């Protein structure tokens, strides 16, 4: 079953790059939003996560703040 994956991040965010590389290694397709250049997406990420940090990763409807590999793997497997 294909998961819907969205990443809210910034070009200058090291953990955002790690997350995208990790998804690439696993062959996971994702939609990406740059919150630095898009205030609407920044607000959306903050509303969904309740935080201001990036990356905000959403897998289906589950929200992860930061690059938490174990949680990502868990959500991709279910």
JOLINPE-V738418 format. One record per backbone hydrogen bond with DSSP energy under -0.5 kcal/mol. CO is the residue of the C=O (numbers start at 1). NH is the residue of the N-H. If there is no record, write none. Layout:
BEGIN
{{CO;NH} {CO;NH}}
END
This chain:
BEGIN
{{3;5} {4;60} {5;31} {6;58} {7;9} {7;33} {8;55} {8;56} {9;35} {9;36} {10;13} {12;14} {13;17} {14;18} {15;19} {16;20} {17;21} {18;22} {19;23} {20;24} {21;25} {22;26} {23;27} {23;28} {24;27} {27;29} {31;7} {33;9} {33;35} {34;38} {38;42} {39;43} {40;44} {41;45} {42;46} {43;47} {44;48} {45;49} {46;50} {55;57} {55;66} {56;8} {57;59} {57;64} {58;6} {58;60} {59;61} {59;62} {62;59} {64;57} {64;66} {66;68} {67;69} {68;72} {69;73} {70;74} {71;75} {72;76} {73;77} {74;78}}
END
